[in-house]
Amino acid sequence: MAIKLNGDFEVARQPEEVFDFLTDPNRFCPLLPEFQGLTVQDSRHFNVKVKVGVSYIKGTADVKMEITQAERPTRAQYKGQGNLAGGGATVIAGFDLIPSNSGTKVAWQGEAQVFGRLTSVAGGLLEPLGKKQMQKLIDGLKTALGGATSTVTAGSPPAASSTGS
């Protein structure tokens, strides 16, 4: 099952500052909903542990992450894969940083492929849960970076998303 989300928000920081924050797992990962821990291997590879739970399937996922794009100060992208009892997921999260009058517009895109027993048990709950968790992450990023407005849109490509900015 594929879940695609995107949106944007603005912060009163320069793109370089936002890029540095987004590509530092020690600063970025603790903002993940249900964050449990982080192990950094090198500047591009790390493992993050998060609590997950849908219906009776609950546990901790150990997600192997890689920063696959780091184009300072305009683009950062993560790819990861995690497993837990009942299934697993692959995730991609990208951030495009666009200078704005007030600082930086952050246009983000996220996609998760969820597989295994988790999809049959959770079914239609996965997308609303994913959207809720993504909104928590974006709210955390906005707070950490001093942001203002944001939107979370399911399924449409970034260029087609409507924003409240």
ABEGO torsion letter per residue (X at the ends): XBBBBBEBBBBABBAAAAAAAAABAAAAAAABBGBAEBBBABAABBBBBBBBBBEABBEBBBBBBBBABBBOAABBBBBBBBBBBGEBBBBBBBBBBBBBAAGBBBBBBBBBBBBEAAAAAAEAAAAAAAAAAAAAAAAAAAAAAGBBBBBBBBGBBAAABBBAX
